[in-house]
Amino acid sequence: MNQTKIKITKRMAAIDKDGKRYTIIEYTTFHDASEFGIPVRWEPVKKKYKLADGTPINRPSDTEFEAMLPGGIIKLSILP
């Protein structure tokens, strides 16, 4: 049986060029890669990112994100 699950795997603080802070949430999709179902072995397949309010965002690099907000696209940088 091919099962998948999605889990929150990371929360990151980010900031835009105007100093406004955001929380980015990383969601990872896992699929069951076990043989015969015992034991279950979950392997990560893909990651998606959203702001804390649910707005989807893109990740063009390891340290930058882009969010489409009503005012346009904003670039976010991860805070240390």
C-alpha positions as CSV (number, residue, x, y, z in Angstrom):
1,M,0.0,0.0,0.0
2,N,1.4,3.4,-1.0
3,Q,0.8,5.8,1.9
4,T,2.0,9.4,2.3
5,K,1.9,11.9,5.2
6,I,2.8,15.5,5.6
7,K,4.5,16.9,8.7
8,I,5.8,20.3,9.8
9,T,9.5,19.7,9.9
10,K,10.9,23.2,10.6
11,R,9.9,26.8,11.6
12,M,12.2,29.6,10.5
13,A,12.3,33.3,11.4
14,A,12.6,35.6,8.3
15,I,12.7,39.3,7.6
16,D,11.9,41.4,4.5
17,K,13.9,44.5,3.3
18,D,11.7,46.8,5.4
19,G,12.5,44.9,8.6
20,K,9.1,43.2,8.9
21,R,9.4,39.7,10.5
22,Y,7.7,36.6,9.3
23,T,7.5,32.9,10.3
24,I,8.2,30.4,7.6
25,I,6.9,26.9,8.1
26,E,8.5,23.9,6.2
27,Y,6.2,21.0,5.4
28,T,7.7,17.7,4.3
29,T,5.8,15.0,2.4
30,F,6.9,11.5,3.4
31,H,6.0,8.3,1.7
32,D,6.0,4.8,3.1
33,A,9.1,3.1,1.6
34,S,8.9,-0.1,3.7
35,E,8.6,-3.5,2.1
36,F,5.5,-5.5,3.2
37,G,4.5,-2.7,5.6
38,I,6.5,-3.9,8.6
39,P,8.2,-1.9,9.9
40,V,7.0,1.3,8.4
41,R,9.8,3.3,7.0
42,W,8.9,6.9,6.1
43,E,11.2,8.7,3.6
44,P,11.0,12.4,2.7
45,V,9.8,13.1,-0.8
46,K,9.4,16.9,-1.2
47,K,9.2,20.1,0.8
48,K,6.8,23.0,0.7
49,Y,7.0,26.3,2.4
50,K,4.3,28.6,3.7
51,L,4.1,31.7,5.9
52,A,2.5,31.2,9.3
53,D,-0.8,32.7,7.8
54,G,-0.8,29.9,5.1
55,T,0.5,32.0,2.2
56,P,2.5,29.7,-0.1
57,I,6.1,30.8,-0.7
58,N,8.9,29.8,-3.1
59,R,12.5,29.0,-2.1
60,P,14.9,30.2,-4.9
61,S,18.0,29.6,-2.7
62,D,19.0,28.1,0.7
63,T,18.8,31.5,2.4
64,E,16.0,33.4,0.5
65,F,12.3,33.0,0.0
66,E,9.7,34.8,-2.1
67,A,6.1,35.4,-1.0
68,M,3.3,36.7,-3.2
69,L,1.4,39.1,-1.0
70,P,-1.3,41.7,-2.0
71,G,1.3,44.4,-2.4
72,G,3.4,42.2,-4.7
73,I,6.3,39.8,-4.4
74,I,8.4,40.2,-1.3
75,K,11.8,38.6,-0.7
76,L,12.5,37.2,2.7
77,S,15.9,36.3,4.2
78,I,16.3,33.7,7.0
79,L,17.4,35.2,10.3
80,P,20.3,33.5,12.1
